[in-house]
């Protein structure tokens, strides 16, 4: 470019490759538009060498490719080239060290030199810079452009372990936990503490006798008149060493707390108003008992209610309750009051009565069943120490038809769905004679267990299949009466089971316990509870299912009855829906006892409850 400016440029083709004209006789055009023809004879390397040896002006000769001719530079042109190669100015007369002319003074003036408004580009982001930055960002994202790596030169050097604890690198560590700070010094460590902080002779002697680990202070407080007289701390190195050991050897772990909205953890349950009907209001209060109402029972027709309470009569305490009996002859359901002793009773006789609360045909069929004897059967003999006998005299006039003598006090009596079998429970941890199954039609009794499996709390028959549920203190065993074997053992995860109820479908069981828990078992799912409900604050005394509606209830010593909605689906892949819908209150706490029993109406969404306040309450 410098030579082009020095030489007389006569070729007007511009800055294009000369190779484009190698196949033409001319090399370009002059200012007049005429062709500039190439030289007739071109020099080869030999001619160029001879010219270099013989021509004294060869060193200042320049070949012009655009004209194809050789040009000899003058002295001024050679001097100009040399000045440019040395980095000097091309003009010889130019002085680069001339004094600066101050066009603008350093004094602040009122009026500006120019009143020209600022350009728009001075306060608008540059589009060119934006395009360059976007290209660089795209190149970094695609991996074409990599940032410079900072070399770590800290290897092999000693560093402070806790110097950079508060840095952002350690703060990003998930389990990082900064070391606890040393507590600030108190009045004991002052060089001039108050007199009450100084040790007396007795306190100093006691401090010296104690072990170093039992001392409240690791030093003896002392008093000095000035800070200048305070000596150096003799245990400084040892104290710092112990501090480093504590930081190094004591692990610190951060417990990460999940940042979750508490409302998201609550399952989406339907609203109680969408699950109606269920009992909500106390409608009736039945009074007349003078003691604890231990048990209640509703007739299958829903018209009669029987209750049992503690009646003090000399040494005997009896409980009266109604259970249902299904006549095997007519197939109808009638009410049969059964007198059974309460848990404190010494009476061991189960009485079967005929209350005469049905129509005449059902009463006659029931009387025939209770008075009939199978041929070849002894009427007064049973299995082991259980004896069957018929009522006579005054008992017969009172409605008693059969008496079953047990060896011990009976705590519970349950009936089979068909009405021909009943089971009685006699809790005794030292004997295997705790459960008896009686057959009413043949007047036979048998003990299904040959060994003691624990203290039996309650039993129940399966509503459909030939299964028998036995609840001990901590588990529920399910026996197959046909195969005479145990099919399943349910672990209640409770300390002491108090009550049990079987779902009308037979695939689900609930049990209450004295440690305020209610367990729902899905027999097809697992032997462990599907759901544990801890809604009560005291012991759960009774649980019950409704025969028709998807409801179940639990009674507790806290004086409340909690009604829950429990829908069981036919699809085995869908879990039961359990929703607490209502807390019913009304019973008065008496002797730390609340609600003792609960049962549902057979056809209506009503619930009956009996309590220690000698009342029975109906919630509808």
Secondary structure, 3 states (H helix, E strand, C coil): CHHHHHCCCCCCCCCCCHHHHCCCCEEEECCCCCEEECCCCCCCHHHHHHHHHHCCCHHHEEEECCCCEEEECCHHHHHHHHHHHCCCCCCCCCCCCCCCCCCCCCCCCCCCCCCCCCCHHHCCCCHHHHHHHHHHHHHHHHCCCCCCCCCCCCCCCCCCCCCCCCCHHHHCCCCCCCCCCCCCCCHHHCCECCHHHCCCHHHHHHHHHCCCCCCCCCCCCCECCCHHHCCCCCCHHHHHHHHHHHHHHCCCCCCCCCCCCHHHHCCCCCCHHHHCCCCCCEEEEEECCCCCEEEEEECCCCCCEEEEECEEECCEEEEEEEEEEECCCCCCEEEEEEEEECCCCCCCEEEEECCCCCCHHHHHHHHHHHHCCCCCCCCCCCCCCCEEEECCCHHHHCCEEEEEECCCCCCEEEECCCCCEEEEECCCCCCCCCEEEEECCCCEEECCCCCCCCCCCEEEECCCCCEEEEECCCEEEEEECCCCEEEEEEECCCCCEEEEEECCCCCEEEEEECCCCEEEEECCCCCECCEEECCCCCCEEEEEECCCCCEEEEEECCCEEEEEEEECCCCCCCCCEEEEEEEEECCCCECCECEEEEEECCCCCCEEEEECCCEEEEEC
